[in-house]
Amino acid sequence: MLTYITRRLLLMIPTLLGITALVFFSMAESPGGIGGQLLSQIQFSRMTSAEAKEVREYYEKRYGLNKPAIVQYARWLNLISPIGYVQNEDGSLGAFGLKEPSLGESMNQHRPVIALLAESLPITLLLQAISIPIVYGYGVLTGIAAAQDRGGAYDKIIGISQLAAWSVPTVWAGVMLIGFLANRQYFGLFPASNLHEIDAMSMPFFPHFTPHGWDRGWLLDAIWHLVLPVTCLSYGGSAYLSKLTRASVLENLSADYARTARAKGLSRRVVLYRHVFRNSILSLITIAASILPAMIGGSVVVESIFSVPGMGKLLVDAVIARDRELVLAITFIGGIIGVLSTLVRDVFYAIADPRVAYD
C-alpha cells in the first residue's frame, strides 16, 4: 500500500502540470491575452507618449507580459518550485538554487496570492464542511429508506422528488431562491448575499434578548446567511447519492449472502446495516471521489450568485481580469484536491473491502 501511495503521489506532478498548462495556454490564446485587462485599466490617455511607454514597459517587465507564453508558464513554474531562480521585485531573475516557493502576486489586485487565498479559502471550506454532511446524511438515509420500501409510496415520492431535484440547474435554483425566499415582495425570509450583515462585527457572538428586543448575534446571523448557499450546494448531490444508495442496497439485498443471513434468523435490521450496507459502501466511496471536486466546482456558481467572498467568486473575478497568477494558483489547488480525492478513494476501497489490494 505504501508503494502504491508513493507512486500515486509522484504521478500528481505530471497531472498537475497538464492541468495548469491547459488552463494557462487557453487563457493566453483567448482574445486580449494575459494582462490585457491590467493594461486596459491604466489611464494612458492622461499621460504623454513617453510616460505611457515607460509605464507599459514597467508592467511588461514586472509580470513578463512581453515574453512568449511558454516562457511565462516556465516563470510561473519557477515561482512555485522550491528549486530555481530567485525572482526579484522588478521581475528579473537572480541566482539559481534553493528558494522559498511562492504563488506570486495578483496582477489585478496587487496583493500576494497567498493572502487572497487565506481570506477566501476558509469561506469555501466552511460551505463544504456544512454541505458535505448534509449531502451524505440525507442522501444515504433516504436511499436506504427507499430501498426498504421498494415500490411503496415513500419510494415513489422520494424517487420523483430526487429526480426532480437532480434535474434542476444550480444557477436557476439560486435565482429562484433569491427571487422568492430573499425578495421582500414575496417571503423575504433570508438575505440575498454575503455572509453577514454590515453591523455583524458589533454583534455579540451568541443570540440573546436585549431591552430593545431580540438580538440574533454573530453566530445566528452567519447561519441565517448560509442557508440559501448551502441549500444550492447540497440538493443536487444528495439527490444523486440517494438514488445511488437505493440502487446499491437493492442489488445487495437480493444477493445470496443476504438471503442466507435472513435464513439463519438474523433480523432485517442486522442484515441491512451489518451486511448489506457494508457491501454497498464501495459504490458510495466511488462517487465520493467525484462529489467533493464537483461541489467545489459548483461553489464557483453558488458563490457568484450569492456574492459569497470564497474561492469560487475569487476565481470568476480572476478569469475576467485575466489574472495569471491567481487563476493558476486556484487551478493548482483545485487539481491537488481532485487528485488527492481519487487517492483517498482508493485507500478507503482497501479498508472497506479486504479483497482489494494494491501490492
Steps between C-alpha positions, in 0.01 A plus 500: 500500500782741585662439161169563326440826688853618424458422131168683487647803675782513245246477218339817639788703356434437127125513564519844659738617227248396236205667677677832561654504150160445338345785700794735441526455123121521461512832682804615300332426165170666590419848359700763684748247634652510847527844654269666250257602773787629714635726227153616399439639850797735477401852397746537211295789358604720793871437439747616245616245248832460685326447836254249352786309339694495828200376701419229245860381495507491880195271522619285213837451668358450850252231396684374192210591271731568208638144512366205296227296668726200558753726677228651720382153599858394576544809719187403697632145547826651623299716740321209673804269498730475806797474261558760231588862433420764760259755351573863588242771569535645149435161339861418414656166595781466752720212613408134457462270802267422788236764558168555669212395270235761439167533321591847377314828506157572358540708185161663547483553878877547556493280810674169572293211370552308824336786693197497269468123535533525877195728501282302257595135556359473856164627375484236226610231746227614740237459229633153418527399867130575543382366164683165489346356822159609375558338160617170646267492800183578307599310186600176675207493744234572238662249262491222759142584597394497134665159448316358802169628364562392140190568291323666793364851536814634667723352232294656223473842667868523590602365158299761309612785726867399480485468122343846479766646731783346297352649182491857631808707398680670787490838326121487462450375856716781640312766306164357612607487864610863487190603301252347746657418837727807512273747320306728735212510252437128567633327812819690585612230739873499425766748386597492133877546526815500714564311823404766755312820546698825486492541880590135572836588660322696772267208581559268796591146402189319633135602454335661803222734609570868558284782638436598137391150396652188348863512384592202283874541557796430272461120490130495413555778247765286324270195498215714366718618209626147425160335460445580132860437378519168687161398359624567147816301561326203662178414321652358179767286665260360759248406229766319298640324805152392609428332165843337502455369855157358419629313194803363683302385805235330283770319306659365818166414663435251221849345530549144628677604820206723600247220444723263696522745790122536510459121482723465808252712696681834507270800530436717197677792670816295566506367143450849358752699701762240595520310172321669210596860572863409558521346154309793351759745630736428208277682255467792743878520530523509121272797472661675798812566292294699251250670731757712686667645186156544344375691804809720498438566132135569578603750766625722215140542386349520849752751633453718193120495531493577872809728500681277748868605512642149464739338254226455241426871475873574515554270202225665295643846566850374415388345169321821398812704582735242334691494829765240411645423845161489672335277239793257497518488881131414535528245219804349670317466833191357331715246317663390825158453661376296204805272487507449878126417497569217256790376713288505818229311315744220411625480859146473634431229243767286662369576850137420413572187295786269611501343153634823352880514503745732325822307559 
